[in-house]
Amino acid sequence: MQKTIIHAPMMQLVGITCRTSNALEMDVGTAQIGATLGRYMGEMAAKLKNRKRPGITYVVYHEYESDIHGPYTYFIGEEVTDTSELAPGLISLVVPAQKYVRFTTNPGQMPQVCINAWQEIWKMTDEDFGSSRAYIADLELYDERSADPQNTVMDICIGVK
């Protein structure tokens, strides 16, 4: 994976969420991310209004209880210019401006390319990041490089202090 330090501005997103943890996601019986992703892509994305950058989807991991071992909120949605008219079932999320370490994956098949990237990130130390993790918001970015599920390239941005 390629690693870059970036400073991202505040973003206003609209989408859907679930509350989960890495432990829950490891068990097919308790995993929620797949169902949330399916619901978003299947019915909720079409309800978005005021898209700022159509075709770019964000996943945000936020509201961390502690660290990678505790519960967090999973959000999937898009950046918008206005949140005054939300369709039923959609929520807004403001992601604060933050410093990130951006990891760009090598091309691979979904979901394995994402799983492999996260497994590599979870093994990293503060020294690998160049700072300690902030646990405010971590992002996944899906754009035109992610259009082919057999040959996906994606960015994972880890918030750091």
PATOR-139376 format. One record per atom (N, C-alpha, C): z, y, x. Coordinates in pm, whole numbers, padded with zeros to 5 digits, always signed. Each point is the difference from the previous one (the first is absolute). Example, Ala and Ser with C-alpha at 12.3 -4.5 7.8 and 13.67 -1.06 7.14 Angstrom:
REM PATOR-139376
+00780-00569+01319 +00000+00119-00089 +00000+00120+00090 -00072+00105-00035 +00006+00119+00082 +00073+00109-00077 
END
This chain:
REM PATOR-139376
+00000-00118+00085 +00000+00118-00085 +00000+00124+00089 -00073+00100-00047 +00001+00129+00068 +00119+00081-00050 +00065+00074+00089 +00120+00078-00035 -00025+00147+00031 +00031+00088-00098 -00017+00144+00014 +00119+00070-00063 +00047+00109+00060 +00104+00084-00061 -00069+00105-00086 +00044+00014-00126 -00057+00102-00089 +00113+00076-00069 -00032+00119-00047 +00090+00080-00082 -00072+00021-00133 +00046-00066-00105 -00066+00008-00130 +00066+00105-00087 -00080+00077-00074 +00057+00099-00092 +00057-00069-00124 +00072+00076-00080 +00052-00049-00127 -00117-00044-00087 +00020-00109-00074 -00103-00049-00093 +00060-00019-00138 -00080+00031-00101 +00038-00022-00138 -00085-00116-00052 +00066-00110-00037 -00070-00121-00042 +00035-00035-00143 -00087-00077-00063 +00026-00055-00133 -00036-00148+00004 +00088-00084-00058 -00025-00143-00001 +00111-00074-00072 +00028-00123+00046 +00105-00082-00060 +00088-00059+00111 +00118-00049-00039 +00096-00050+00098 +00063-00131-00044 +00068-00062+00096 +00095-00108-00027 +00108+00007+00107 +00114-00054-00030 +00111-00007+00097 +00005-00143+00052 +00001-00015+00132 -00006-00134+00059 +00065+00002+00139 -00016-00108+00073 +00047-00010+00139 -00090-00099+00072 +00005+00001+00130 -00081-00096+00076 +00042-00142-00031 +00130-00023-00020 +00048-00135-00034 -00058-00046-00133 -00002+00087-00101 -00058-00036-00130 -00149-00027+00012 -00069+00077+00084 -00145-00015+00014 -00040-00129+00071 +00092-00064+00070 -00029-00125+00070 +00001-00121-00093 +00046+00019-00124 +00010-00109-00098 -00095+00030-00115 -00093-00090-00025 -00099+00018-00107 +00067+00025-00135 +00116-00060-00022 +00069+00014-00127 +00064+00136-00022 +00026+00075+00107 +00066+00130-00014 -00085+00117+00050 -00112-00029+00062 -00088+00106+00053 -00053+00087-00113 -00004+00131+00022 -00046+00094-00102 -00120+00083+00043 -00023+00011+00131 -00106+00088+00048 -00137-00044-00050 -00031-00128+00006 -00130-00048-00046 -00028+00035-00145 +00099-00019-00087 -00016+00032-00142 -00015+00151-00021 +00076+00079+00076 -00009+00146-00011 -00138+00047+00045 -00047-00053+00111 -00134+00033+00049 -00106-00038-00102 +00010-00120-00056 -00096-00045-00101 -00001+00088-00123 +00119+00040-00045 +00010+00088-00118 -00062+00136+00029 +00027+00053+00118 -00056+00130+00036 -00152-00006+00004 -00054-00096+00073 -00145-00010+00015 -00068-00037-00131 +00067-00085-00079 -00059-00048-00124 -00002+00097-00115 +00103+00085-00010 +00006+00088-00116 +00045+00143+00028 +00088+00021+00097 +00060+00132+00017 -00086+00097+00080 -00073-00047+00100 -00081+00090+00084 -00101+00077-00084 -00055-00064-00101 -00100+00065-00085 +00060+00115-00082 +00132+00004-00014 +00066+00104-00079 +00035+00125+00081 -00024-00004+00131 +00035+00114+00084 -00089+00121-00029 +00062+00116-00001 -00072+00126-00016 +00025+00086+00123 -00089+00095+00022 +00016+00099+00108 +00008-00063+00139 -00081-00101+00022 -00003-00066+00131 -00042+00099+00108 +00074+00003+00109 -00032+00089+00110 -00103-00063+00093 +00014-00130+00026 -00089-00071+00091 -00034-00136-00060 -00089-00003-00101 -00034-00127-00065 -00043-00105+00103 +00043-00123-00023 -00036-00107+00091 +00102-00025+00109 +00103+00084+00007 +00107-00021+00099 +00128-00035-00076 +00052-00118+00027 +00121-00048-00065 +00112-00006+00102 +00118+00045-00044 +00118-00003+00086 +00102-00099-00055 +00063-00072+00089 +00120-00076-00031 +00112+00070+00076 +00110+00027-00069 +00114+00067+00062 +00122-00090-00017 +00066-00026+00110 +00128-00070+00000 +00105+00109+00019 +00089+00016-00097 +00098+00109+00007 +00128-00041-00072 +00093+00093-00006 +00132-00026-00060 +00061-00126+00062 -00007-00007+00133 +00060-00112+00072 +00152+00003-00018 +00057-00115-00034 +00146-00010-00007 +00061+00003+00139 -00071-00059+00097 +00054-00003+00136 -00113-00002+00103 -00060-00114+00019 -00105-00018+00100 -00097-00107-00051 -00067-00071+00088 -00099-00099-00045 +00063-00117-00074 +00131-00015+00009 +00067-00112-00064 +00050+00032-00141 +00006+00127-00036 +00054+00038-00130 -00109+00029-00103 +00040+00021-00124 -00095+00035-00106 -00068+00135+00026 -00118+00015-00057 -00078+00123+00009 -00087+00010-00124 -00059+00116-00021 -00094+00019-00110 -00141-00005+00056 -00084-00079-00065 -00141-00014+00033 -00077+00086-00100 -00086+00086+00049 -00081+00089-00083 -00146-00021+00039 -00090-00003-00099 -00143-00001+00027 -00065+00105-00088 -00086+00083+00060 -00066+00105-00077 -00094+00082+00086 -00035+00116-00053 -00094+00090+00067 +00056+00141+00006 -00053+00077+00093 +00037+00140+00012 -00070+00078-00111 +00073+00093-00061 -00053+00081-00110 +00025+00148+00026 -00073+00083-00075 +00017+00145+00012 +00097+00055-00103 +00028-00077-00106 +00085+00047-00109 +00066-00120-00067 +00128+00010-00029 +00071-00109-00067 +00048+00038-00140 -00053+00107-00055 +00049+00047-00130 -00042-00090-00115 -00105-00079+00016 -00046-00089-00107 -00005-00144+00052 +00112-00069-00009 +00005-00139+00044 -00023-00093-00117 -00087-00097+00018 -00022-00101-00103 +00126-00087-00010 +00026-00056-00118 +00117-00087-00015 -00001-00113+00103 +00117-00025+00058 +00013-00106+00099 -00015+00046+00144 -00052+00121+00020 -00017+00054+00135 +00117+00093+00035 +00035+00005+00127 +00104+00091+00047 -00054+00080+00118 +00064+00113+00026 -00039+00080+00117 +00100-00023+00112 -00047+00016+00122 +00082-00016+00119 -00041+00105+00101 +00097+00074+00050 -00026+00095+00108 +00045-00065+00130 -00094-00016+00091 +00030-00054+00133 +00017+00120+00092 +00119+00017+00058 +00022+00119+00084 -00083-00003+00128 -00023+00118+00054 -00066+00009+00131 +00086-00077+00099 -00065-00071+00090 +00075-00087+00089 -00083-00036+00123 +00069-00033+00106 -00064-00054+00120 -00012-00152-00018 -00117-00053+00035 -00026-00143-00013 -00058-00058+00128 +00023-00128+00019 -00078-00077+00095 -00101-00076-00087 -00129+00031+00021 -00106-00063-00079 -00057-00118+00078 -00001-00114-00067 -00060-00121+00057 -00127-00030-00078 -00111-00012+00069 -00128-00036-00062 -00028-00145+00036 -00018-00081-00103 -00021-00143+00022 -00141-00028+00051 -00015-00114+00061 -00132-00053+00028 -00055-00057-00130 -00132-00014-00015 -00055-00055-00123 +00053-00141-00027 +00027-00027-00127 +00049-00132-00038 -00004-00019-00150 +00031-00121-00044 -00002-00035-00141 +00131+00040-00066 -00012+00060-00118 +00119+00033-00079 +00047-00125-00073 +00129-00018-00020 +00110+00088+00040 +00051-00028+00143 -00060-00096+00068 +00054-00043+00129 +00003+00111+00103 -00102+00089+00000 +00000+00109+00098 +00122+00090-00019 +00038+00023-00124 +00119+00082-00031 +00128-00074+00038 +00009-00126-00036 +00119-00080+00031 +00020-00007+00151 -00106-00029+00073 +00010-00009+00146 +00046+00131+00062 -00054+00111-00050 +00037+00131+00054 +00149+00026-00022 +00048-00024-00122 +00141+00023-00028 +00089-00091+00084 -00039-00125+00016 +00082-00091+00082 +00010+00050+00143 -00108+00056+00052 +00003+00057+00134 +00089+00125+00005 -00011+00085-00102 +00080+00123-00006 +00149-00033-00010 +00037-00100-00082 +00141-00035-00016 +00065-00045+00130 -00079-00048+00094 +00054-00044+00129 +00020+00115+00099 -00052+00118-00033 +00002+00112+00094 +00138+00065+00009 +00025+00056+00116 +00126+00071+00027 -00025+00151-00007 +00108+00077+00004 -00013+00146+00005 -00085+00041+00120 +00014-00071+00108 -00079+00030+00120 -00149-00019-00027 -00035-00104-00075 -00140-00024-00036 -00055+00114-00086 +00085+00053-00089 -00041+00110-00088 +00003+00134+00072 +00077+00010+00106 +00017+00127+00069 +00107+00085-00065 +00068-00053-00100 +00106+00068-00074 +00061-00103-00095 +00108+00037-00068 +00056-00091-00099 -00069+00021-00135 -00005-00106-00079 -00061+00009-00132 +00084+00091-00090 -00067+00077-00085 +00068+00093-00089 +00044-00065-00131 -00072-00101-00047 +00025-00067-00127 +00001+00100-00116 -00089+00099+00008 -00023+00093-00111 -00120-00047-00080 -00112-00018+00069 -00122-00050-00063 -00087-00063+00108 -00049-00118-00029 -00101-00066+00082 -00122-00019-00089 -00118+00009+00059 -00123+00002-00079 -00098-00108+00043 -00078-00045-00097 -00123-00075+00027 -00112+00083-00057 -00110+00011+00071 -00115+00079-00044 -00121-00092-00012 -00059-00001-00119 -00120-00078-00027 -00113+00096-00035 -00108-00004+00077 -00115+00088-00023 -00128-00082+00011 -00111+00065+00034 -00129-00070+00006 +00002-00117+00100 +00087+00004+00098 +00011-00110+00097 +00062-00124-00062 +00059+00016-00118 +00067-00110-00069 -00082-00056-00116 -00122+00048-00017 -00081-00039-00116 -00034-00148-00002 -00019-00060+00117 -00035-00142+00008 +00126-00081+00030 +00051-00077-00098 +00124-00074+00022 -00011-00107+00109 -00120-00034+00038 -00020-00098+00108 +00002+00066+00138 -00013+00133+00002 -00013+00073+00126 +00073+00135-00010 +00128-00005-00036 +00079+00120-00026 +00059+00060+00127 -00010+00132+00009 +00073+00078+00099 +00090+00095-00079 +00126+00009+00038 +00094+00086-00073 +00092+00068+00099 +00064+00107-00047 +00101+00070+00079 +00137-00028-00060 +00097-00024+00086 +00140-00006-00039 +00070+00110+00078 +00067+00089-00072 +00067+00114+00062 +00151-00016-00016 +00069-00009+00111 +00145-00019+00001 +00067+00134+00029 +00080+00048-00094 +00071+00126+00018 +00104-00011+00111 -00002+00098+00090 +00096+00001+00112 +00070+00135+00005 +00115+00001+00069 +00079+00123+00013 -00056+00087+00110 
END
